[in-house]
Amino acid sequence: MTVNPDAPRGKASLEVLRAEAHQELDTVIHERLLAGEDPWAFMEELPTVDELVVYLLRADAINANGGQHPSPTREYRVLRQIALEHPALTTTVWRMLGHDELLAPRTIDAQR
C-alpha cells in the first residue's frame, strides 16, 4: 500500500490513515528503543493507532485554519467532525473528549 504524502488526510480512507499512523508509531518505538529506553517504561504512554489518526486529522484541520489553535468550542467541533467523517473513530473521539461515561454500558437498576 502506497501512501501519497501530498494527498489531504481527510480524503484518505481510514485504512490508509491507520496504515500511516501505524508506520509512525513503529518509527517512534524504533527510535526510542535505539535510544536505549525500556519499552515497559514508555509503551503505555504512546497513543493508539486510532488516537494518532485523530491527532493527524486534527493537525490537518489546524493547518487548514492558518495554523491557529482552536478554541475549546472549535476543538469540540473539529473532533466531532472527524467522528462524523470516520464513524469507526467515534469511540476514540469521545474518549479523547473525556466522555468515557457515554461509552460504558448502562446497568439496569436491580431494585426496579
A tleap script that builds the chain and sets N, CA, C and O, in Angstrom:
source leaprc.protein.ff14SB
mol = sequence {
  NMET THR VAL ASN PRO ASP ALA PRO ARG GLY
  LYS ALA SER LEU GLU VAL LEU ARG ALA GLU
  ALA HIE GLN GLU LEU ASP THR VAL ILE HIE
  GLU ARG LEU LEU ALA GLY GLU ASP PRO TRP
  ALA PHE MET GLU GLU LEU PRO THR VAL ASP
  GLU LEU VAL VAL TYR LEU LEU ARG ALA ASP
  ALA ILE ASN ALA ASN GLY GLY GLN HIE PRO
  SER PRO THR ARG GLU TYR ARG VAL LEU ARG
  GLN ILE ALA LEU GLU HIE PRO ALA LEU THR
  THR THR VAL TRP ARG MET LEU GLY HIE ASP
  GLU LEU LEU ALA PRO ARG THR ILE ASP ALA
  GLN CARG
}
set mol.1.N position { 0.849 -1.168 0.000 }
set mol.1.CA position { 0.000 0.000 0.000 }
set mol.1.C position { 0.896 1.233 0.000 }
set mol.1.O position { 1.790 1.346 0.839 }
set mol.2.N position { 0.672 2.136 -0.911 }
set mol.2.CA position { 1.461 3.349 -1.029 }
set mol.2.C position { 0.661 4.529 -0.496 }
set mol.2.O position { -0.499 4.723 -0.858 }
set mol.3.N position { 1.292 5.307 0.362 }
set mol.3.CA position { 0.640 6.489 0.925 }
set mol.3.C position { 1.203 7.710 0.221 }
set mol.3.O position { 2.416 7.916 0.194 }
set mol.4.N position { 0.320 8.519 -0.348 }
set mol.4.CA position { 0.729 9.735 -1.024 }
set mol.4.C position { 0.809 10.863 0.002 }
set mol.4.O position { -0.221 11.287 0.525 }
set mol.5.N position { 2.021 11.359 0.301 }
set mol.5.CA position { 2.138 12.399 1.324 }
set mol.5.C position { 1.506 13.725 0.926 }
set mol.5.O position { 1.273 14.575 1.785 }
set mol.6.N position { 1.224 13.922 -0.364 }
set mol.6.CA position { 0.625 15.176 -0.826 }
set mol.6.C position { -0.895 15.185 -0.731 }
set mol.6.O position { -1.513 16.248 -0.795 }
set mol.7.N position { -1.504 14.013 -0.578 }
set mol.7.CA position { -2.963 13.924 -0.512 }
set mol.7.C position { -3.441 14.367 0.863 }
set mol.7.O position { -2.844 13.996 1.873 }
set mol.8.N position { -4.519 15.162 0.916 }
set mol.8.CA position { -5.058 15.546 2.216 }
set mol.8.C position { -5.520 14.297 2.967 }
set mol.8.O position { -6.181 13.433 2.391 }
set mol.9.N position { -5.174 14.203 4.250 }
set mol.9.CA position { -5.528 13.020 5.021 }
set mol.9.C position { -7.036 12.851 5.130 }
set mol.9.O position { -7.532 11.725 5.152 }
set mol.10.N position { -7.766 13.950 5.196 }
set mol.10.CA position { -9.215 13.867 5.342 }
set mol.10.C position { -9.893 13.170 4.186 }
set mol.10.O position { -11.012 12.679 4.331 }
set mol.11.N position { -9.232 13.117 3.036 }
set mol.11.CA position { -9.807 12.459 1.864 }
set mol.11.C position { -9.345 11.019 1.735 }
set mol.11.O position { -9.862 10.279 0.898 }
set mol.12.N position { -8.375 10.605 2.555 }
set mol.12.CA position { -7.858 9.242 2.509 }
set mol.12.C position { -8.818 8.310 3.238 }
set mol.12.O position { -9.572 8.735 4.113 }
set mol.13.N position { -8.779 7.046 2.868 }
set mol.13.CA position { -9.611 6.058 3.547 }
set mol.13.C position { -9.061 5.821 4.942 }
set mol.13.O position { -7.889 6.083 5.213 }
set mol.14.N position { -9.907 5.328 5.812 }
set mol.14.CA position { -9.480 5.046 7.175 }
set mol.14.C position { -8.371 3.993 7.175 }
set mol.14.O position { -7.469 4.041 8.012 }
set mol.15.N position { -8.434 3.061 6.257 }
set mol.15.CA position { -7.394 2.036 6.154 }
set mol.15.C position { -6.024 2.676 5.885 }
set mol.15.O position { -5.027 2.292 6.496 }
set mol.16.N position { -5.982 3.640 4.981 }
set mol.16.CA position { -4.733 4.334 4.655 }
set mol.16.C position { -4.275 5.176 5.845 }
set mol.16.O position { -3.085 5.204 6.160 }
set mol.17.N position { -5.204 5.860 6.507 }
set mol.17.CA position { -4.866 6.667 7.671 }
set mol.17.C position { -4.290 5.803 8.791 }
set mol.17.O position { -3.310 6.178 9.436 }
set mol.18.N position { -4.905 4.649 9.014 }
set mol.18.CA position { -4.405 3.745 10.052 }
set mol.18.C position { -3.034 3.185 9.692 }
set mol.18.O position { -2.177 3.038 10.563 }
set mol.19.N position { -2.821 2.873 8.427 }
set mol.19.CA position { -1.505 2.375 7.997 }
set mol.19.C position { -0.434 3.439 8.218 }
set mol.19.O position { 0.664 3.128 8.678 }
set mol.20.N position { -0.748 4.686 7.892 }
set mol.20.CA position { 0.180 5.793 8.091 }
set mol.20.C position { 0.479 5.972 9.578 }
set mol.20.O position { 1.634 6.162 9.959 }
set mol.21.N position { -0.547 5.913 10.412 }
set mol.21.CA position { -0.360 6.073 11.854 }
set mol.21.C position { 0.438 4.908 12.430 }
set mol.21.O position { 1.302 5.107 13.284 }
set mol.22.N position { 0.154 3.702 11.968 }
set mol.22.CA position { 0.881 2.524 12.447 }
set mol.22.C position { 2.360 2.636 12.102 }
set mol.22.O position { 3.222 2.320 12.921 }
set mol.23.N position { 2.645 3.085 10.896 }
set mol.23.CA position { 4.035 3.272 10.475 }
set mol.23.C position { 4.720 4.337 11.347 }
set mol.23.O position { 5.879 4.178 11.731 }
set mol.24.N position { 4.010 5.403 11.651 }
set mol.24.CA position { 4.561 6.454 12.506 }
set mol.24.C position { 4.864 5.926 13.906 }
set mol.24.O position { 5.921 6.215 14.466 }
set mol.25.N position { 3.933 5.150 14.473 }
set mol.25.CA position { 4.156 4.579 15.803 }
set mol.25.C position { 5.335 3.608 15.794 }
set mol.25.O position { 6.144 3.603 16.722 }
set mol.26.N position { 5.433 2.789 14.748 }
set mol.26.CA position { 6.573 1.881 14.630 }
set mol.26.C position { 7.883 2.645 14.620 }
set mol.26.O position { 8.864 2.215 15.227 }
set mol.27.N position { 7.902 3.782 13.930 }
set mol.27.CA position { 9.112 4.612 13.866 }
set mol.27.C position { 9.452 5.177 15.240 }
set mol.27.O position { 10.616 5.169 15.641 }
set mol.28.N position { 8.455 5.667 15.962 }
set mol.28.CA position { 8.673 6.215 17.302 }
set mol.28.C position { 9.211 5.123 18.232 }
set mol.28.O position { 10.166 5.354 18.974 }
set mol.29.N position { 8.611 3.956 18.192 }
set mol.29.CA position { 9.061 2.848 19.039 }
set mol.29.C position { 10.497 2.474 18.700 }
set mol.29.O position { 11.324 2.297 19.595 }
set mol.30.N position { 10.791 2.355 17.421 }
set mol.30.CA position { 12.141 2.006 16.973 }
set mol.30.C position { 13.166 3.032 17.465 }
set mol.30.O position { 14.219 2.657 17.981 }
set mol.31.N position { 12.865 4.310 17.311 }
set mol.31.CA position { 13.783 5.368 17.737 }
set mol.31.C position { 14.004 5.329 19.253 }
set mol.31.O position { 15.128 5.507 19.723 }
set mol.32.N position { 12.941 5.098 20.005 }
set mol.32.CA position { 13.083 5.068 21.457 }
set mol.32.C position { 13.871 3.837 21.911 }
set mol.32.O position { 14.627 3.905 22.880 }
set mol.33.N position { 13.693 2.717 21.213 }
set mol.33.CA position { 14.476 1.531 21.533 }
set mol.33.C position { 15.951 1.751 21.204 }
set mol.33.O position { 16.829 1.351 21.968 }
set mol.34.N position { 16.216 2.386 20.065 }
set mol.34.CA position { 17.601 2.698 19.705 }
set mol.34.C position { 18.250 3.643 20.712 }
set mol.34.O position { 19.462 3.594 20.921 }
set mol.35.N position { 17.450 4.494 21.329 }
set mol.35.CA position { 17.958 5.427 22.328 }
set mol.35.C position { 18.181 4.734 23.677 }
set mol.35.O position { 18.652 5.353 24.631 }
set mol.36.N position { 17.842 3.458 23.741 }
set mol.36.CA position { 18.082 2.691 24.966 }
set mol.36.C position { 16.956 2.721 25.972 }
set mol.36.O position { 17.130 2.274 27.106 }
set mol.37.N position { 15.802 3.238 25.582 }
set mol.37.CA position { 14.679 3.292 26.521 }
set mol.37.C position { 14.069 1.911 26.700 }
set mol.37.O position { 14.062 1.090 25.784 }
set mol.38.N position { 13.562 1.680 27.888 }
set mol.38.CA position { 12.908 0.418 28.225 }
set mol.38.C position { 11.469 0.460 27.711 }
set mol.38.O position { 10.708 1.345 28.104 }
set mol.39.N position { 11.077 -0.479 26.838 }
set mol.39.CA position { 9.704 -0.446 26.314 }
set mol.39.C position { 8.638 -0.561 27.400 }
set mol.39.O position { 7.529 -0.052 27.232 }
set mol.40.N position { 8.960 -1.222 28.511 }
set mol.40.CA position { 7.995 -1.319 29.606 }
set mol.40.C position { 7.723 0.050 30.216 }
set mol.40.O position { 6.672 0.271 30.819 }
set mol.41.N position { 8.665 0.960 30.058 }
set mol.41.CA position { 8.526 2.287 30.647 }
set mol.41.C position { 7.761 3.259 29.750 }
set mol.41.O position { 7.180 4.223 30.247 }
set mol.42.N position { 7.753 3.019 28.427 }
set mol.42.CA position { 7.137 4.029 27.554 }
set mol.42.C position { 5.966 3.547 26.707 }
set mol.42.O position { 5.247 4.381 26.158 }
set mol.43.N position { 5.747 2.283 26.578 }
set mol.43.CA position { 4.703 1.796 25.661 }
set mol.43.C position { 3.301 2.274 26.026 }
set mol.43.O position { 2.499 2.578 25.143 }
set mol.44.N position { 3.002 2.342 27.317 }
set mol.44.CA position { 1.649 2.753 27.718 }
set mol.44.C position { 1.384 4.243 27.508 }
set mol.44.O position { 0.229 4.664 27.461 }
set mol.45.N position { 2.449 5.045 27.380 }
set mol.45.CA position { 2.240 6.479 27.170 }
set mol.45.C position { 2.028 6.831 25.701 }
set mol.45.O position { 1.635 7.954 25.385 }
set mol.46.N position { 2.283 5.887 24.809 }
set mol.46.CA position { 2.091 6.144 23.379 }
set mol.46.C position { 0.610 6.094 23.034 }
set mol.46.O position { -0.137 5.318 23.630 }
set mol.47.N position { 0.177 6.909 22.082 }
set mol.47.CA position { -1.232 6.848 21.666 }
set mol.47.C position { -1.500 5.562 20.893 }
set mol.47.O position { -0.583 4.931 20.367 }
set mol.48.N position { -2.774 5.189 20.837 }
set mol.48.CA position { -3.158 4.059 19.995 }
set mol.48.C position { -3.106 4.509 18.535 }
set mol.48.O position { -2.975 5.699 18.249 }
set mol.49.N position { -3.209 3.558 17.628 }
set mol.49.CA position { -3.228 3.904 16.205 }
set mol.49.C position { -4.395 4.838 15.912 }
set mol.49.O position { -4.219 5.837 15.215 }
set mol.50.N position { -5.572 4.537 16.425 }
set mol.50.CA position { -6.735 5.397 16.158 }
set mol.50.C position { -6.583 6.778 16.789 }
set mol.50.O position { -7.000 7.773 16.196 }
set mol.51.N position { -5.990 6.855 17.985 }
set mol.51.CA position { -5.751 8.168 18.582 }
set mol.51.C position { -4.796 8.980 17.711 }
set mol.51.O position { -4.995 10.179 17.513 }
set mol.52.N position { -3.772 8.331 17.200 }
set mol.52.CA position { -2.832 9.035 16.335 }
set mol.52.C position { -3.513 9.495 15.051 }
set mol.52.O position { -3.222 10.584 14.557 }
set mol.53.N position { -4.412 8.687 14.507 }
set mol.53.CA position { -5.168 9.105 13.318 }
set mol.53.C position { -5.961 10.368 13.634 }
set mol.53.O position { -5.972 11.307 12.839 }
set mol.54.N position { -6.624 10.397 14.788 }
set mol.54.CA position { -7.403 11.582 15.174 }
set mol.54.C position { -6.480 12.791 15.330 }
set mol.54.O position { -6.812 13.888 14.880 }
set mol.55.N position { -5.321 12.592 15.967 }
set mol.55.CA position { -4.366 13.700 16.113 }
set mol.55.C position { -3.897 14.217 14.749 }
set mol.55.O position { -3.764 15.425 14.555 }
set mol.56.N position { -3.648 13.307 13.813 }
set mol.56.CA position { -3.204 13.726 12.475 }
set mol.56.C position { -4.299 14.518 11.753 }
set mol.56.O position { -4.021 15.543 11.130 }
set mol.57.N position { -5.537 14.038 11.839 }
set mol.57.CA position { -6.651 14.743 11.205 }
set mol.57.C position { -6.896 16.098 11.877 }
set mol.57.O position { -7.237 17.073 11.208 }
set mol.58.N position { -6.720 16.156 13.202 }
set mol.58.CA position { -6.857 17.416 13.934 }
set mol.58.C position { -5.776 18.395 13.476 }
set mol.58.O position { -6.047 19.579 13.274 }
set mol.59.N position { -4.559 17.897 13.316 }
set mol.59.CA position { -3.462 18.753 12.845 }
set mol.59.C position { -3.765 19.299 11.456 }
set mol.59.O position { -3.474 20.460 11.168 }
set mol.60.N position { -4.344 18.475 10.598 }
set mol.60.CA position { -4.729 18.948 9.264 }
set mol.60.C position { -5.755 20.067 9.362 }
set mol.60.O position { -5.693 21.040 8.610 }
set mol.61.N position { -6.712 19.928 10.299 }
set mol.61.CA position { -7.733 20.976 10.477 }
set mol.61.C position { -7.098 22.266 10.986 }
set mol.61.O position { -7.498 23.355 10.575 }
set mol.62.N position { -6.121 22.155 11.869 }
set mol.62.CA position { -5.419 23.347 12.373 }
set mol.62.C position { -4.655 24.009 11.240 }
set mol.62.O position { -4.694 25.231 11.095 }
set mol.63.N position { -3.956 23.208 10.432 }
set mol.63.CA position { -3.217 23.761 9.291 }
set mol.63.C position { -4.151 24.437 8.291 }
set mol.63.O position { -3.811 25.474 7.722 }
set mol.64.N position { -5.326 23.850 8.077 }
set mol.64.CA position { -6.290 24.430 7.141 }
set mol.64.C position { -6.859 25.745 7.673 }
set mol.64.O position { -7.397 26.547 6.910 }
set mol.65.N position { -6.739 25.964 8.986 }
set mol.65.CA position { -7.238 27.182 9.612 }
set mol.65.C position { -6.088 28.169 9.857 }
set mol.65.O position { -6.134 28.966 10.794 }
set mol.66.N position { -5.071 28.106 9.016 }
set mol.66.CA position { -3.955 29.037 9.116 }
set mol.66.C position { -3.024 28.777 10.283 }
set mol.66.O position { -2.260 29.660 10.672 }
set mol.67.N position { -3.075 27.563 10.856 }
set mol.67.CA position { -2.199 27.223 11.967 }
set mol.67.C position { -2.676 27.726 13.315 }
set mol.67.O position { -1.993 27.561 14.327 }
set mol.68.N position { -3.849 28.340 13.327 }
set mol.68.CA position { -4.381 28.864 14.580 }
set mol.68.C position { -4.981 27.722 15.403 }
set mol.68.O position { -5.839 26.978 14.929 }
set mol.69.N position { -4.509 27.602 16.645 }
set mol.69.CA position { -5.040 26.555 17.516 }
set mol.69.C position { -6.491 26.867 17.867 }
set mol.69.O position { -6.842 28.021 18.115 }
set mol.70.N position { -7.325 25.840 17.887 }
set mol.70.CA position { -8.762 26.068 18.088 }
set mol.70.C position { -9.114 26.395 19.537 }
set mol.70.O position { -8.438 25.980 20.478 }
set mol.71.N position { -10.190 27.147 19.674 }
set mol.71.CA position { -10.779 27.389 20.996 }
set mol.71.C position { -11.392 26.059 21.450 }
set mol.71.O position { -11.545 25.150 20.634 }
set mol.72.N position { -11.743 25.928 22.723 }
set mol.72.CA position { -12.380 24.683 23.177 }
set mol.72.C position { -13.638 24.327 22.378 }
set mol.72.O position { -13.895 23.153 22.111 }
set mol.73.N position { -14.409 25.331 22.003 }
set mol.73.CA position { -15.619 25.071 21.219 }
set mol.73.C position { -15.273 24.553 19.833 }
set mol.73.O position { -15.862 23.581 19.360 }
set mol.74.N position { -14.317 25.204 19.187 }
set mol.74.CA position { -13.896 24.753 17.852 }
set mol.74.C position { -13.232 23.386 17.941 }
set mol.74.O position { -13.424 22.549 17.059 }
set mol.75.N position { -12.459 23.150 18.986 }
set mol.75.CA position { -11.816 21.843 19.192 }
set mol.75.C position { -12.874 20.738 19.218 }
set mol.75.O position { -12.723 19.701 18.572 }
set mol.76.N position { -13.942 20.978 19.972 }
set mol.76.CA position { -15.036 20.010 20.051 }
set mol.76.C position { -15.631 19.767 18.666 }
set mol.76.O position { -15.872 18.624 18.277 }
set mol.77.N position { -15.868 20.859 17.922 }
set mol.77.CA position { -16.459 20.728 16.588 }
set mol.77.C position { -15.529 19.983 15.630 }
set mol.77.O position { -15.984 19.164 14.832 }
set mol.78.N position { -14.224 20.268 15.708 }
set mol.78.CA position { -13.254 19.596 14.833 }
set mol.78.C position { -13.253 18.096 15.117 }
set mol.78.O position { -13.321 17.281 14.197 }
set mol.79.N position { -13.175 17.743 16.396 }
set mol.79.CA position { -13.154 16.320 16.747 }
set mol.79.C position { -14.473 15.639 16.400 }
set mol.79.O position { -14.490 14.497 15.941 }
set mol.80.N position { -15.570 16.345 16.620 }
set mol.80.CA position { -16.878 15.770 16.258 }
set mol.80.C position { -16.975 15.550 14.751 }
set mol.80.O position { -17.533 14.548 14.302 }
set mol.81.N position { -16.434 16.481 13.971 }
set mol.81.CA position { -16.451 16.333 12.515 }
set mol.81.C position { -15.612 15.133 12.090 }
set mol.81.O position { -15.980 14.418 11.158 }
set mol.82.N position { -14.501 14.909 12.760 }
set mol.82.CA position { -13.670 13.734 12.465 }
set mol.82.C position { -14.483 12.469 12.707 }
set mol.82.O position { -14.439 11.539 11.902 }
set mol.83.N position { -15.228 12.429 13.817 }
set mol.83.CA position { -16.059 11.265 14.120 }
set mol.83.C position { -17.163 11.076 13.082 }
set mol.83.O position { -17.496 9.946 12.726 }
set mol.84.N position { -17.727 12.179 12.596 }
set mol.84.CA position { -18.781 12.079 11.579 }
set mol.84.C position { -18.226 11.590 10.238 }
set mol.84.O position { -18.874 10.813 9.536 }
set mol.85.N position { -17.026 12.051 9.891 }
set mol.85.CA position { -16.424 11.645 8.617 }
set mol.85.C position { -15.863 10.227 8.665 }
set mol.85.O position { -15.773 9.553 7.639 }
set mol.86.N position { -15.490 9.781 9.856 }
set mol.86.CA position { -14.910 8.444 10.030 }
set mol.86.C position { -15.599 7.767 11.218 }
set mol.86.O position { -15.049 7.757 12.320 }
set mol.87.N position { -16.793 7.201 11.012 }
set mol.87.CA position { -17.574 6.628 12.123 }
set mol.87.C position { -16.814 5.595 12.963 }
set mol.87.O position { -17.104 5.441 14.150 }
set mol.88.N position { -15.866 4.899 12.382 }
set mol.88.CA position { -15.104 3.906 13.146 }
set mol.88.C position { -14.219 4.572 14.209 }
set mol.88.O position { -13.731 3.896 15.115 }
set mol.89.N position { -14.012 5.878 14.106 }
set mol.89.CA position { -13.204 6.611 15.088 }
set mol.89.C position { -14.054 7.259 16.178 }
set mol.89.O position { -13.511 7.911 17.070 }
set mol.90.N position { -15.354 7.094 16.124 }
set mol.90.CA position { -16.255 7.766 17.059 }
set mol.90.C position { -15.922 7.447 18.510 }
set mol.90.O position { -15.848 8.357 19.336 }
set mol.91.N position { -15.722 6.180 18.836 }
set mol.91.CA position { -15.405 5.791 20.212 }
set mol.91.C position { -14.113 6.457 20.670 }
set mol.91.O position { -14.027 6.943 21.797 }
set mol.92.N position { -13.126 6.478 19.810 }
set mol.92.CA position { -11.844 7.107 20.144 }
set mol.92.C position { -12.017 8.603 20.360 }
set mol.92.O position { -11.467 9.159 21.311 }
set mol.93.N position { -12.776 9.261 19.489 }
set mol.93.CA position { -13.006 10.702 19.627 }
set mol.93.C position { -13.705 11.000 20.949 }
set mol.93.O position { -13.289 11.907 21.670 }
set mol.94.N position { -14.759 10.256 21.281 }
set mol.94.CA position { -15.482 10.515 22.529 }
set mol.94.C position { -14.576 10.290 23.730 }
set mol.94.O position { -14.641 11.038 24.705 }
set mol.95.N position { -13.725 9.259 23.666 }
set mol.95.CA position { -12.793 9.005 24.763 }
set mol.95.C position { -11.815 10.173 24.902 }
set mol.95.O position { -11.513 10.608 26.013 }
set mol.96.N position { -11.324 10.677 23.766 }
set mol.96.CA position { -10.378 11.795 23.790 }
set mol.96.C position { -11.038 13.077 24.303 }
set mol.96.O position { -10.369 13.930 24.887 }
set mol.97.N position { -12.334 13.210 24.088 }
set mol.97.CA position { -13.067 14.372 24.586 }
set mol.97.C position { -13.425 14.237 26.069 }
set mol.97.O position { -13.947 15.168 26.681 }
set mol.98.N position { -13.134 13.059 26.634 }
set mol.98.CA position { -13.410 12.843 28.050 }
set mol.98.C position { -14.815 12.385 28.341 }
set mol.98.O position { -15.291 12.520 29.468 }
set mol.99.N position { -15.486 11.846 27.347 }
set mol.99.CA position { -16.858 11.373 27.533 }
set mol.99.C position { -16.895 9.861 27.668 }
set mol.99.O position { -17.735 9.198 27.059 }
set mol.100.N position { -15.983 9.314 28.468 }
set mol.100.CA position { -15.924 7.867 28.664 }
set mol.100.C position { -17.225 7.307 29.229 }
set mol.100.O position { -17.599 6.171 28.936 }
set mol.101.N position { -17.915 8.115 30.044 }
set mol.101.CA position { -19.154 7.631 30.657 }
set mol.101.C position { -20.224 7.341 29.607 }
set mol.101.O position { -21.118 6.530 29.847 }
set mol.102.N position { -20.144 7.989 28.452 }
set mol.102.CA position { -21.112 7.735 27.383 }
set mol.102.C position { -20.815 6.431 26.661 }
set mol.102.O position { -21.673 5.889 25.965 }
set mol.103.N position { -19.589 5.927 26.829 }
set mol.103.CA position { -19.187 4.707 26.138 }
set mol.103.C position { -19.439 3.463 26.968 }
set mol.103.O position { -19.536 2.364 26.423 }
set mol.104.N position { -19.548 3.623 28.294 }
set mol.104.CA position { -19.726 2.474 29.178 }
set mol.104.C position { -21.131 1.909 29.031 }
set mol.104.O position { -22.093 2.660 28.874 }
set mol.105.N position { -21.251 0.585 29.083 }
set mol.105.CA position { -22.595 0.000 29.016 }
set mol.105.C position { -23.394 0.394 30.248 }
set mol.105.O position { -22.863 0.454 31.357 }
set mol.106.N position { -24.651 0.655 30.041 }
set mol.106.CA position { -25.511 1.073 31.150 }
set mol.106.C position { -25.998 -0.155 31.902 }
set mol.106.O position { -26.306 -1.184 31.302 }
set mol.107.N position { -26.062 -0.035 33.210 }
set mol.107.CA position { -26.557 -1.137 34.029 }
set mol.107.C position { -27.991 -0.837 34.426 }
set mol.107.O position { -28.371 0.322 34.590 }
set mol.108.N position { -28.771 -1.871 34.577 }
set mol.108.CA position { -30.176 -1.718 34.967 }
set mol.108.C position { -30.229 -1.754 36.493 }
set mol.108.O position { -29.627 -2.616 37.133 }
set mol.109.N position { -30.956 -0.809 37.049 }
set mol.109.CA position { -31.104 -0.754 38.497 }
set mol.109.C position { -31.828 -2.018 38.963 }
set mol.109.O position { -32.946 -2.291 38.526 }
set mol.110.N position { -31.197 -2.783 39.844 }
set mol.110.CA position { -31.755 -4.062 40.280 }
set mol.110.C position { -32.996 -3.892 41.151 }
set mol.110.O position { -33.756 -4.846 41.313 }
set mol.111.N position { -33.226 -2.705 41.716 }
set mol.111.CA position { -34.381 -2.504 42.589 }
set mol.111.C position { -35.648 -2.244 41.824 }
set mol.111.O position { -36.719 -2.249 42.430 }
set mol.112.N position { -35.595 -2.021 40.553 }
set mol.112.CA position { -36.817 -1.714 39.790 }
set mol.112.C position { -37.557 -2.948 39.458 }
set mol.112.O position { -38.607 -2.885 38.820 }
savepdb mol mol.pdb
quit
